[in-house]
Amino acid sequence: MLNIKVKEFLEEKGFGDRLTEHAETIDTVEHAAQQIGCTESEIAKTLSFIVEEKPVIVVMAGDGKVNSSKFKAVFHTKPHMIPRDRVEDITGFQPGGVCPFAVPEGIPIWLDVSMKRFEYVHPAGGNEFTSVKLTPGELEKITGTQGWCDVCKGWEEELDESNCL
């Protein structure tokens, strides 16, 4: 079942045709890559953190892991993820379906540079059965992001210097 809020958001931005509904769950990076038919790295995982007692969303490549010192350099605090049982109340989406589209007003969205190496990335589409195929530039354009950040580790060895930043 499509998330109506996300579907309307994407249609308004001209990207409604990029929303795909999957037969099986895409609640993890591994499951999403299997259902979409891409590498795990190309999954744009959307993580929600608490920074200064407020929610912040960071979207990163599927192979990225949050680097505590890089996160602290950007957000001036250690990374603290929103507890799983509070994710839906705060973001409006259940864990496994959190996405950077149609989020509640006032939640800033950041995009990690780990995604810039791909032609397309695939964030969730509002639930654990939908995804959206976008270029990193399209993702930046439609999310109203605060900007690009560098808070991940683990993906650099795959970096193609000619395709980054």
For each residue, the residues with C-beta under 8 A, 3 or more apart:
1: 21 127 129
2: 6 7 19 21 125 126 127 130
3: 6 7 93 97 102 125 126 127 130
4: 7 8
5: 8 9 92 102 126
6: 2 3 9 10 19 99 101 102 125 126 130
7: 2 3 4 10 11 16 19 125 126
8: 4 5 11 12 102
9: 5 6 12 13 101 102
10: 6 7 13 15 16 18 19 101 125 132 142
11: 7 8 14 15 16
12: 8 9
13: 9 10 141 142
14: 11
15: 10 11 18 19 132 134 138 142
16: 7 10 11 19
17:
18: 10 15 132 133 134
19: 2 6 7 10 15 16 125 130 131 132
20: 36 125 130 131 132 133
21: 1 2 129 130
22: 25 26 35 36 129 130 131
23: 35 129
24: 31 34 35 129
25: 22 31 35 96 128 129
26: 22 31 32 35 36 96 124 128 129 130 131
27: 31 32 95 96 97 128
28: 31 32 96
29: 32 33 40 43 45 62 63
30: 33 34 40
31: 24 25 26 27 28 34 35
32: 26 27 28 29 35 36 40 43 62 122 124 131
33: 29 30 36 37 38 39 40 42 43 62
34: 24 30 31 37
35: 22 23 24 25 26 31 32 131
36: 20 22 26 32 33 42 43 122 131 133
37: 33 34
38: 33 42 43 120 122
39: 33 42 62
40: 29 30 32 33 43 62 63
41: 61 62 63 118 155 158
42: 33 36 38 39 61 62 118 120 121 122
43: 29 32 33 36 38 40 61 62 121 122 123
44: 59 60 61 62 100 115 121 122 123 139
45: 29 59 60 61 62 64 123
46: 57 58 59 98 99 100 123 124
47: 57 58 59 60 66 81 98
48: 55 56 57 81 82 87 90 91 98
49: 55 56 57 58 75 79 80 81 82
50: 53 54 55 56 80 81 82
51: 54 55 56 75 77 80
52: 77
53: 50
54: 50 51 106 107
55: 48 49 50 51 82 90 91 107
56: 48 49 50 51 75 107 108 110
57: 46 47 48 49 91 98 100 103 107 108 109 110
58: 46 47 49 66 109 110 111 112 149 151
59: 44 45 46 47 100 109 110 111 112 115 123 139 143
60: 44 45 47 64 66 111 112 114 115 151 152
61: 41 42 43 44 45 64 112 114 115 117 118 121 152 155
62: 29 32 33 39 40 41 42 43 44 45
63: 29 40 41 114 154 155 158
64: 45 60 61 112 114 152 153 154 155
65: 152 153 154
66: 47 58 60 70 71 79 151 152 153
67: 70 71 151 152 153
68: 71 72 78 79
69: 72 73
70: 66 67 73 74 150 151 152 153
71: 66 67 68 74 75 77 78 79 151
72: 68 69 75 76 77 78 79
73: 69 70
74: 70 71 110 149 150 151
75: 49 51 56 71 72 79 151
76: 72
77: 51 52 71 72 80
78: 68 71 72
79: 49 66 68 71 72 75 151
80: 49 50 51 77
81: 47 48 49 50
82: 48 49 50 55 86 87 90 91
83: 86 87
84: 87 95
85:
86: 82 83 89 90
87: 48 82 83 84 90 91 93 94 95 98
88: 91 92 93 94 95
89: 86
90: 48 55 82 86 87 104 107
91: 48 55 57 82 87 88 98 103 104 107
92: 5 88 102 103 104
93: 3 87 88 97 98 99 103 124 126 127
94: 87 88 97 98 127 128
95: 27 84 87 88 98
96: 25 26 27 28 124 127 128
97: 3 27 93 94 124 125 126 127 128 129 130
98: 46 47 48 57 87 91 93 94 95 124
99: 6 46 93 102 103 123 124 125 126 132
100: 44 46 57 59 103 109 111 123 139 143 145
101: 6 9 10 123 125 126 132 142 143
102: 3 5 6 8 9 92 99 126
103: 57 91 92 93 99 100 107 109
104: 90 91 92 107
105:
106: 54
107: 54 55 56 57 90 91 103 104
108: 56 57 146
109: 57 58 59 100 103 143 144 145 146
110: 56 57 58 59 74 145 146 147 148 149 151
111: 58 59 60 100 115 136 139 140 143 145 147 148 149
112: 58 59 60 61 64 115 148 149 150 151 152
113: 116 148 149 150 152 164 165
114: 60 61 63 64 117 152 155
115: 44 59 60 61 111 112 118 121 136 139
116: 113 136 148 163 164 165
117: 61 114 155 158 159 160 163 164
118: 41 42 61 115 121 136
119: 135
120: 38 42 133 134 135
121: 42 43 44 61 115 118 134 135 136 139
122: 32 36 38 42 43 44 131 132 133 134
123: 43 44 45 46 59 99 100 101 131 132 134 139
124: 26 32 46 93 96 97 98 99 127 128 130 131 132
125: 2 3 6 7 10 19 20 97 99 101 130 131 132
126: 2 3 5 6 7 93 97 99 101 102 130
127: 1 2 3 93 94 96 97 124 130
128: 25 26 27 94 96 97 124
129: 1 21 22 23 24 25 26 97
130: 2 3 6 19 20 21 22 26 97 124 125 126 127
131: 19 20 22 26 32 35 36 122 123 124 125
132: 10 15 18 19 20 99 101 122 123 124 125
133: 18 20 36 120 122
134: 15 18 120 121 122 123 138 139 142
135: 119 120 121 138 139
136: 111 115 116 118 121 139 140
137: 140 141
138: 15 134 135 141 142
139: 44 59 100 111 115 121 123 134 135 136 142 143 145
140: 111 136 137 143 145 148
141: 13 137 138
142: 10 13 15 101 134 138 139
143: 59 100 101 109 111 139 140
144: 109
145: 100 109 110 111 139 140 148
146: 108 109 110
147: 110 111
148: 110 111 112 113 116 140 145
149: 58 74 110 111 112 113
150: 70 74 112 113
151: 58 60 66 67 70 71 74 75 79 110 112
152: 60 61 64 65 66 67 70 112 113 114 155
153: 64 65 66 67 70 156
154: 63 64 65
155: 41 61 63 64 114 117 152 158 159
156: 153 159
157:
158: 41 63 117 155
159: 117 155 156 164
160: 117 163 164
161: 164
162:
163: 116 117 160
164: 113 116 117 159 160 161
165: 113 116
